[in-house]
Amino acid sequence: KRRKYDESYLSFGFTYFGNRDAPHAQCVLCKKILSNSSLAPSKLRRHLETKHAAYKDKDISFFKQHLDSPENNKPPAPKIVNTDNESATEASYNVSYHIALSGEAHTIGELLIKPCAKDVVMRMFDEQYSKKIDAVQLSNSTVARRIKDLAADIEEELVCRLKICDGFSLQLDESADVSGLAVLLVFVRYRFNKSIEEDLLLCESLQSNATGEEIFNCINSFMQKHEIEWEKCVDVCSDASRAMDGKIAEAVTLIKYVAPESTSSHCLLYRHALAVKVMPTSLKNVLDQAVQIINYIKARPHQSRLLKILCEEMGAQHTALLLNTEVRWLSRGKVLVRLFELRRELLVFMDSAFRLSDCLTNSSWLLRLAYLADIFTKLNEVNLSMQGKNVTVFTVFDKMSSLLRKLEFWASSVEEENFDCFPTLSDFLTEINSTVDKDICSAIVQHLRGLRSTLLKYFPVTNDNNTWVRNPFTVTVKPASLVARDYESLIDLTSDSQVKQNFSELSLNDFWSSLIQEYPNIARRAVRVLLPFATMHLCETGFSYYAATKTKYRKRLDAAPHMRIRLSNITPNIKRICDKKTQ
C-alpha cells in the first residue's frame, strides 16, 4: 500500500519528496528523508518529539515559514541511493566477492542478481532509483576481472603478514582437476596479531606428470617473488599415502633443504584411516558383502527408484541407501547403519537370484553388520572431532588417548557379554531375543584389541617435552625442552593471576599468541610448537571446493582466484582496490 501526503503533516514538520503519487516524507528541519511507509501521523510525531523536541509545540505556521525559506528551496542534498561511479564500482566488487564465495558462475551477476536488485529497489522505492542500479557493472568479463582484483588484494595482505610473522607452517597436496591438469594446493598457518591464522598460500595448475622438483619450484618461485623467507618455515605437513615414496615426498625433502630448521609431518587423520582398516577375516567378509549389496542397488538407477517406491509404501524411515566409498571423509558408519535399518525392505526388494540376498536373513551376519555399523559410527565421530580450524597435535593425541581407553573398555564389556556400548547391536539382540555366539564375541574382542594395538603403533605414547604448552600452570619441574631463562619466564607467566584467567577464557592458540608482547621468548616457543598442521583437512576440503567450482561445464575457468577468495580468512579491502584503480 502506497501512502499519500497530506498537507496537515506539515504541522509535524514534514513535507514530501519525490513522486506525488508515491512520496517520501522529508523533515523540513533536518532534511532527513523517510520511506513512504512513514507517512503516518504517529511516526511523523515520533520523529519530531525525539529528534526535535525543542520544536514539538510549534504551530504549522512555524514549519511553513521554515519550508518557504530560501535554504529549503534549494535542491535536496540527501540521497537515498548513491549512484556515482565510485559507489557503483564498489558495489560491483562486493557482488563479485559474494559470487566467488558461493562458487557460482560469473553470469549469475547479470542474469539474476542485477535484475533481482532492480526489482527490490523498484518495489521498496520507485522506478527512478531502480534504473540507477544499471550503473553497477556485472557482466561476465567484469565479474572475472573483479574476482582477480579481489584475489590479488587478499594475496598482497597475506604476503605482508608472512613477512612480519615469526614463523609459519605449510600443508600441501596435489590432485587432478576435471580437465586433467594437476592442481597443487598449499596452505599456510601463521601468527597474526593475537591469533593463529590459516590461509591458502597458493593454488597452481601443473602438468599431470609434474615431478617433486617441479612442485617445489612452483612453491619456491612464489616465495622468492614475494620475498618470503624460507627460514621461517617450521613444519611441512603432507599426505602419507604419497609422501612415503612419491613426488610430494621429494618436494618436502627439497623444502627441508632450503628450510633446515623445518620438520615434516604426516596427516594424523590418514594414520587413523589406516589403523581402522585392520579387522578379523569374519568381519572383513561381512563388510565387503555389505558394500556389494549397496553397490548392487546404487549402480542401477532403476533399482534405486524401485527401492524408493517400496520403502515409501512400507513406511520406512529412509528411502535410499548411502553410497560406500573408500574416501575417508565419508562416514562409513552412516552407510552401514542405513543398510541395517533398511534390511527388511531390501529383503523384499532384492531378487532371490542375487547371491547375497540370503545374508539379510542370516542372524549371525546381521549381528556382525550391526556391530560394524556401531563401531564405524564411533570411529567416524572421532575422525570428525579431529577436523576443523586450528586443530593442534595436542587435540588429535587427546582424542586418540580417549579412543584407546574406550576400546579397552568396550572389549572388556563384550567379554562380559554386555553390549550396551553398541546400541544398534544391543537393540537387535533385544528384537530377536537372542544372545551373541562365542565366535562372534571372540571376533569383536579381537577386532577391538587389534584396533587398539594398531592405533598405538600409529599414535605411540611418548614422553612429550612440550606438555608445558598445553597447560603451563601444571608445570612444577623445568621441562627438558626449555633453557633456564625460558623456564624463569614460564614461572613469571604462571604467577600472573590475569594470565591464569585468560588461560581459562581463550583457546590455546589465542592464549599463547596474546602473550607475545609481555612474554616474548616463552610465548614464541609455544607458538612454534602450535604452528604445525595436525591433519590434511584444509587440502581435502580445498579440493572439494575446487571440484565444485571448476566443473565439466567450466573447464576453461581459472579457478585459482576463486580458491584464493573461498579458502582464505582474509577479507579483501574493496575501498583500497577502488582507490588504486582511480590513481
N, C-alpha and C positions, 0 to 999 in steps of 0.2 A: 504494500500500500504506500503510495506517494502522498506526503502531506503538502498542504498548500500554506502559503504565507498569509497571515492576517495582519492588517495594519495595527491592530491592538498589541501585537507583540513588541512594538516599539516602546511600550511602557515598561518592558523588561530590559530595554537596552539593545534590542536586536532588530536588524534589518535583514534583507535577504541578499543572497549572492548566487549568480549563475542563472540557469534557465528558470523562468517564471513558473512553468508547469511542474518543475521538479526542483525547487530551490533548496539551497543550503542556508542555514542560519549563520549570520555574521554579527558578532558583537561590535557595537559602534564604539566601545571604549578600548578594548584590547585588540580589535580586528581579528580575533580568532574565529575560524570557520568551523562550524559543527555540521554533522551529517543531516540529511533530510529527516531522519527519524527523530532528531532533537527538536523539531518544530512542534513542541507541546508546551503549554504554559508552565507546567510543573518543572520541566527540565530547564527551561529558559530562566525561570525564577531562581532555581537552584544555582545556576551559573552566576547570576547577579549577586546573590546573597553570599556565596562562598568566595568568588573572585573579586567582587567589587562591593564589599559590604558598606563602604562609606557612601555609596550612591543608591542604596536599596530603597530609600524613602523619597527619592526624587520623582517628580511627576513626568508625564510624557513630553511636556514642552522642553524639559532639560535635554532629554535624549534627542528630540527633534532638532534642537539648536546644535547639538553635538554632531548630528548626522549631516546637517547643512553646512558645517564649517568647511573651509577650503581644503583642509588636510584630508577630510573624509571624502572629498570629491575626486581625490587622486585615484588612479587605478590601484586596485587592491594589491598589496605586497604579498600576502600569504598565498602559497600554492599548495594545493592538495597533493599534486603529483609533480615531482621534479623531473623535467623532461630534457634537460640539457644533455649534450653529448657525453660529458664525463659520467653522469649518473647512468645513462643508457649503457655505456661501456662496462661500468661496474656491475650493473645488473646482468649483462651478458656473461661476465666472468662467473658471477655467482651461480647462474643457471648451469653453465658448463661444468662447474665444480660438482654440482649435485648429479649431473648426468654421468660424470666419470665415477663418482662414488657408487652410483646404482648399477654401473656396468651396462647401461642401456646404449643403443645405437645413437650416433650423433644426430640423426634425422629426427629424433623424438622432440628436439627443441623446436624446430619449425613446424612439424606436423601435429604435435599435440600440446606441448607446454605453452607455446605462444598463443594459439587460439583459445586455450582454456583461460589463460591470464586475461586476455581481452574480454572474454565473456564475463568473468568475475568482476572486472572493473566496470564494465557497462552496467551490470546489474546493481552493483554497490554504489556507483556514482552516476555517470551518464556516458553517452557515446563519445563526446568530445575528448574525455580523458582516456577512453578505451583506445582511440585512434593513436594516442601518443605512445602506446606500447610498441607501435611499429618501428620506433627508433631503436629498440633493443634487437641487435643483430644475432640471430640464432640459426643461421644456415649451417649446413653440414660442414663445409670447409671452415667457417668461422669457429664453430664449436671445437673442431680438431685443433685449430691454432690456439684457441684459448686454453685447451687442456694441456698442450705442450708448454705454454707460458706458465700455467699453474704448477706443473711438474718441475719446471726449471727453478721456480721460486722455492719450492719445497727442498729441492736438491741443494740450492745455494744456502738455505738455512741449515740444513743437515751438515754440510761441509764446514760451515762456521762453527757449529757445535763440536764437531770432531777435532777441529784444530785446537780448541781450547780445553778439551776434556783431558783427564789424567790417563785414561786408558779405555780400550774397547775390546769387545769380543765379537767374533764372526760366526755366522751359521750359513752353510752353503749346500746347495744341492742342484742337480741337473735333471731335466726331464724333457720329453719331446712334445711339441705342440701339434695342432691339427694339420699344419702344413708340412710337417716332417722335420722342422728345424729343432735343434736342441736349444733349450731355454735354461739359462743359468740364473738362479735367484740367490742373492747374498743379503742376509740381514745383519744388522749391527746393533749391539747393546752397549750403552754408554751412560755415564752420569751427566745429567744436565740440571743445573740449579740444585734442587733438593730432592731429586728422584732419579731413578734409573729408567732410561727410556729404551724402547725397541723400535727400530725403523728399518725400512727397506734401503739397503745401501745401493744396490744396482740390480737391474733386470736386463739381461742381454741375450740376444739370439746368437747361436754358434752353429757351425756346421755339425751335422749329425755324427760325424766321425772325429770330432774335436778331441784332442789329447789333453792329458792333465796339464801339460806345459801351456797349451793354448788357453785353458781355463784360468790358470794362474796369470798369464799375460793379460787377459781381459781384466782381471781384478787389479793387477799391478798398474796397468795403464790408467785406470780410474784414480788410484791412489796418487800416482805421480802427477797426473793432470791437475788434481786439486790440492797437491802438496800436503797430503795427509801422511804422517809419519808411521811407518810400519813398526817402529819401536814401541808404539803404544798398544799394539795388539797383544792381548794376554792369553787368548784361547781361540781355537777354531773347532767348532762342532760340526760333525758330518754324519751321514747315514752309514752305519756299519755294514749294511748289505753290500755296498760297493767300496767302502773305504778300506776293506781288507786288502784288496789287490787291484783295484780299478783306477780309473783316471782321477776320481775325486781324491783318492789317497795320494796320488802323485802331486796334485795341486796343493794339498795340505802340507806335504813334505817341503815343497818349494816355498810356501808361506812361512813355515818354521825356519827356513834357511835365511830369509830376509828379516824375520822377527824372532831372533834366537831366544828371547825370553818367553815366547809363546808356548803354550801347551796345546795338545789336541785331545778331543773327547768324542766318544761315540754316543749317539742318541740313546738315552736311557729307556725311552718307550720301545725302541727296537729290541733292546735286550729283553724287556718284559714280553714282547711278542714272541721272541724266540723261545723263551723259557716255557710259555704256556702251551707250546705245540707238543711237548713230550707227554705221552699218556700210554697206558696199557693197551695191548692189541684189541682186547674185547671192547673197550670204549672207543678206540680209534675206528673200529669197524662200524660201530653204531653211528658215529659222527659222519663217516664217509657215506653211509647209506642214507642218512638224513639229508645230506647235500644232494644226493642223486634223486631223491624224491622231490625235493624242492625244484631242482633243475628240470625234472620231467614235466612239472606243471609250468614253470616260468618260461621255459624255452618254447612253449607252444601257446601263442596268444589266444587261440580258440579255446584251449583248455582253461586258461586263466579266466576267460569270460564266463564259461560254463560253471566254473567253481564259484565265481562271484554270485551267479544266479542261485546256485544250490545253497550257498551259505545264507543268503538273504531269505530264502524260503524256509530254511531250518532255524532262522532266528539266531544265527551265530554272532558272537561279539565282533569278529573280524570277517572280512570278505576276500582277503588276498593273503598270499604268502609273501614274506620278505625274501629278496634275492640274496643268496650267500655269495661272499667274495673273500678272497684272501687278503684284500686291503685291510690293514689292521685297524683303520679308523672306524670301520663299520662294526656295529655291535653284533657279534655273533650270538651273544646271549639272547637278544631280541628275536633273532631269526629262529633259534631253536624253541624258544617259548611260544612263538606264533605257530610253529609246526605242531607242537604238542597240544596247544589249545584247539587246533582245527583237526585233530586226529579223527574224530567221528565223521566230520564232513568229508574228509579225504577218503575214509574207508568206503563211504557210499559212492563217492565220485570216481575213484580210480578204477581203471579197467583191471579185472581179475587176471588178465594176461600179463600185466606188469609184474615182473618177478619180485619186486619189493613190497607188493600190496599186503602180503601176509605179515609183514613187520608190525603193521598197525593193530593187529590182533594178538600179538605176542607180548604178554605182560612183562617178561624179562627184558625184552627190547625196549619197551616203553619205560620201564624203571630206569634203565641206563640213560635213555633220552631225557627223562625228567631231571636226573642228576646233572647231566651235561648242560641242560638249559639253566639250571641254578648256578652251577659253578662258573659258567662263562658269563652269566649276568653279573656275578660278584667281581670277576676279573675285569670285566668291561667298566664297571663302576670305578675300580681303582685306576684303570687306564685313563678314564675321563678326568679324574681328580688330579692327574699329573699334567694335564694340558691347560693352556691358557696363558695369560700375560704374566710376566715376571715370576715364573716358576723357577725356583732355585734348586741346586743339587740337594740342599737340605730338605726341601719339600718332598722330592722324589724318594730319598732314602727314608724319610719318616713314614711315607706311605708303604714302602716296601717292608719296613720293620713291623708295621701294623699287620700287613698281609701275612708275613711269616708266622706271627703269633696266632693269627686266626686259622691258618692252615693246620697248625698243630692241634688247636682246639677242635676244629672240625673233624680231623682224623680220629682224635680220642672219642669224640661223641659218636661217630659211626661205629667204632669198635664196641661201644656200649649199646649199639642199635638205637641210638637217639638221632632222629633225622630232622629235628626242629630247625636246624640251621639251613635246611634246604626246603623251602616252602612248597615248590612245585612237586617235589618227590614226596614230601610228607602228606600233602593233600591227596595225591594219587593213591598212596598206601591206604589212607582212610577211605577213599572212594571204593577201592576194590577189596577192602577188609582183608589185607594180606600183610605179610612180612617180607623182608628182603632176604634173598638166598645168601648163603655164606660166600659163594663165589663172587656175587655182585658186591657184597660188603668188602670182600678182600680186594677187588679191583678198585673200588672207590678209595679205600685207605691207601692202597699202593699209589694211586694217582695223586692223592693229596700229599703224601710224604715225598713222592718223587718230584712233585711240583715245588715243594719247599726246598729240596736239595738242589734242584736246578736253579731256582731263584738265588739261593745262597752263592752259587757259582758265578752268576752274572752280577749279583749285588753283594759282594763279600763284606762281612763285618770287619771294619778296620779301626785302628786307634787314630781317629782324626785329630790332628793338632789344631784344627780350626774351629773346634766347638765353641770357642770363646766368641766367635762371630754371631752365632745363633742366640746366645744368651750370655752376655758379658757379666751379668750380675751373679752368676753361679760360680764364677772362677775364683778359686782360693789359692791356687798354685800357679806359678808362671808357666804358661804353655811353651812347649819346646820351639814353636814356630816364631816366638816373639823374642826380641832382644830386650835387654834390661830397660832401655829408655822407653820402648813401646809399652812394656808392662807397667811402668810407672804412670804412663799416660792413661792406661786402662784403669789403674787404681783411681786416678783422679776422676775419670769419667764415671766410674761406678759409684763414686762417693757423692756425686751430684744428684740431689733429690729431684730437680727439674728434669734431668736427663732420664732418670728412672721412670718418671711419669710419662715422658714422651715415648719410652720403650713400650709401655702398655697400650699406647694410643696409635702408634704408627706401625706400618708394615716394616719388615726387617730391612728392605731396600731403602725405604724412605728414612728410617731411623738413622742408619749409618751415613746416608747422603746429607742429612741435615746437620751432621757434626763436623763436616769438613772444615768449616771456618774456625770452630772452637778447639777441636782436637784433630788437627790436620793429619799427623803421621799415622795414628792408630786407625782413624776413620778411612784413610786412603787404603790401608792394608785390608781392612774389612771389605771395602767396596771392590777391591781387586779379587777377593775370594768370591764375591757375589756376582761378578760380571759374566762368567761363562754361562752359555746356554746349557740347560739340562736336557732339552729334547729338541726334536726337529719339527715341532708343531707349527711354527711360523712358515717354514718352507712347504709343509704339507697343505696348509690352508691357502698359502700363496698360489700353489699350482692349481688348487680348486678354483680360486678366483680367476686365474689366468684362463683356464679351460672354459669358464662361463663367459668370459669377455671375448676371447678370440675363438669364435665358433666356426663351423664349416661354412656359415653364411658370411663370415667376416675374415676370411683367410688372409687378406692383404692388410689387415689392420696392424699398425704399430702399437702393440699393447703395452710397451714399456712406460709411456707417460700415464696411462690408466693405472698400472700397477703402482707407480710412484704415489699416486693420489689415494688409491684404495688401501694400500698396505702401509701407509705412513701415519704416524700420530701427529705429525706437524700440519697445522692449518696454514694454507697459503695466505700471504699478505696481499690481498687484491688491491688495496689502495696503493701499495708500493709498486705493484705491477703497472697500474694505470699511470702513475707518475712517471715511470721510466718511458712509457710509450709517448708521453707528451714532451719529453725532453728533446 
